[in-house]
Amino acid sequence: MQRIIGTEVEYGISSPSDPTANPILTSTQAVLAYAAAAGIQRAKRTRWDYEVESPLRDARGFDLSRSAGPPPVVDADEVGAANMIFDERRAPLRRPRAPRILRTRVHRPARRGDLGQGR
């Protein structure tokens, strides 16, 4: 049997001094600040395509119903780099030391008992 195994590296962002900080907005601001500090023109920046991504689908194809999972921190469909109004001129910019910063939607782990509930 041949198995395809992939790896994905994601960087998290935290704000210990502000426990109410939104990880989606904070990571979006970091990505936009990095692009602005690097001098990348808006038209040449990476565009995010979530058409084929489903944070509630596991590698076997099973889907966790949104109603069965915990309530979202924010509605990911309402907040994103494409939808967010962010004035880069007012943001405190510092060039990140990381080689790249990747923004993805916040993934919630499946709860016990949800596996095998595929559609």
C-alpha contacts under 8 A as a table, 3 or more apart, distances in Angstrom:
res1	aa1	res2	aa2	distance
10	E	102	L	6.70
10	E	104	T	7.91
11	Y	101	I	7.03
11	Y	102	L	6.71
13	I	23	P	6.49
13	I	26	T	7.32
13	I	27	S	6.35
14	S	21	A	8.00
14	S	23	P	6.91
15	S	18	D	5.45
15	S	19	P	6.63
15	S	21	A	6.48
16	P	19	P	6.03
18	D	21	A	5.53
21	A	26	T	7.18
22	N	25	L	5.48
22	N	26	T	6.00
22	N	73	V	7.64
23	P	26	T	5.03
23	P	27	S	5.91
23	P	106	V	7.69
24	I	27	S	5.39
24	I	28	T	6.13
24	I	79	V	7.70
24	I	80	G	7.59
24	I	105	R	6.94
24	I	106	V	6.82
25	L	28	T	5.06
25	L	29	Q	6.14
25	L	79	V	7.65
25	L	80	G	7.70
26	T	29	Q	5.15
26	T	30	A	6.31
27	S	30	A	4.99
27	S	31	V	6.27
27	S	103	R	6.28
28	T	31	V	5.22
28	T	32	L	6.20
28	T	80	G	7.29
28	T	81	A	6.11
28	T	103	R	6.64
29	Q	32	L	5.15
29	Q	33	A	5.95
29	Q	86	F	7.72
30	A	33	A	5.11
30	A	34	Y	6.09
30	A	101	I	7.86
31	V	34	Y	5.13
31	V	35	A	6.30
31	V	101	I	6.31
31	V	102	L	7.33
31	V	103	R	6.99
32	L	35	A	5.18
32	L	36	A	6.17
32	L	88	E	7.51
33	A	36	A	5.07
33	A	37	A	5.99
33	A	88	E	6.92
33	A	91	A	7.37
33	A	93	L	5.81
33	A	94	R	7.47
33	A	95	R	7.90
34	Y	37	A	5.15
34	Y	38	A	6.08
34	Y	93	L	7.70
34	Y	94	R	7.60
34	Y	95	R	6.13
34	Y	96	P	6.50
35	A	38	A	5.16
35	A	39	G	6.31
35	A	40	I	5.39
35	A	41	Q	7.95
35	A	45	R	7.34
36	A	39	G	5.12
36	A	40	I	6.02
36	A	41	Q	7.69
36	A	88	E	7.22
36	A	93	L	7.94
37	A	40	I	7.75
37	A	93	L	6.47
37	A	94	R	6.84
37	A	95	R	5.81
38	A	95	R	7.34
40	I	44	K	6.63
40	I	45	R	6.48
41	Q	44	K	5.43
41	Q	45	R	6.54
42	R	45	R	5.41
48	W	81	A	7.94
49	D	52	V	7.76
50	Y	53	E	4.98
50	Y	54	S	7.74
54	S	57	R	5.50
55	P	58	D	7.86
55	P	105	R	7.52
55	P	106	V	7.86
55	P	107	H	5.61
55	P	108	R	7.49
56	L	63	D	5.59
56	L	64	L	5.20
56	L	65	S	7.35
56	L	66	R	7.66
56	L	107	H	7.60
56	L	108	R	7.61
56	L	110	A	7.75
57	R	60	R	7.89
57	R	61	G	5.82
57	R	62	F	5.47
57	R	63	D	4.42
57	R	64	L	6.41
58	D	61	G	5.48
58	D	62	F	5.62
58	D	63	D	6.71
59	A	62	F	7.56
61	G	118	G	7.09
62	F	115	L	7.19
62	F	116	G	6.52
62	F	117	Q	6.41
62	F	118	G	4.02
62	F	119	R	6.55
63	D	117	Q	6.86
63	D	118	G	5.19
63	D	119	R	6.42
64	L	68	A	6.82
64	L	69	G	7.00
64	L	110	A	7.08
64	L	114	D	6.53
64	L	115	L	7.77
64	L	117	Q	6.95
64	L	118	G	7.31
65	S	68	A	5.18
65	S	69	G	6.59
66	R	69	G	5.35
66	R	70	P	7.81
67	S	70	P	7.69
67	S	71	P	7.97
68	A	114	D	7.95
69	G	110	A	7.28
69	G	111	R	7.20
72	P	75	D	6.26
72	P	76	A	7.99
74	V	78	E	7.95
74	V	79	V	7.58
75	D	78	E	5.45
75	D	79	V	6.64
76	A	79	V	5.31
76	A	80	G	6.89
76	A	105	R	6.97
77	D	80	G	7.19
78	E	83	N	7.10
79	V	83	N	5.91
79	V	84	M	6.22
80	G	83	N	5.15
80	G	84	M	5.70
81	A	84	M	5.31
87	D	90	R	5.78
87	D	91	A	6.77
88	E	91	A	5.16
96	P	99	P	7.97
98	A	101	I	6.85
110	A	114	D	6.35
110	A	115	L	7.37
111	R	114	D	5.66
111	R	115	L	7.88
112	R	115	L	7.01
113	G	116	G	7.88
114	D	117	Q	5.75
115	L	118	G	7.57
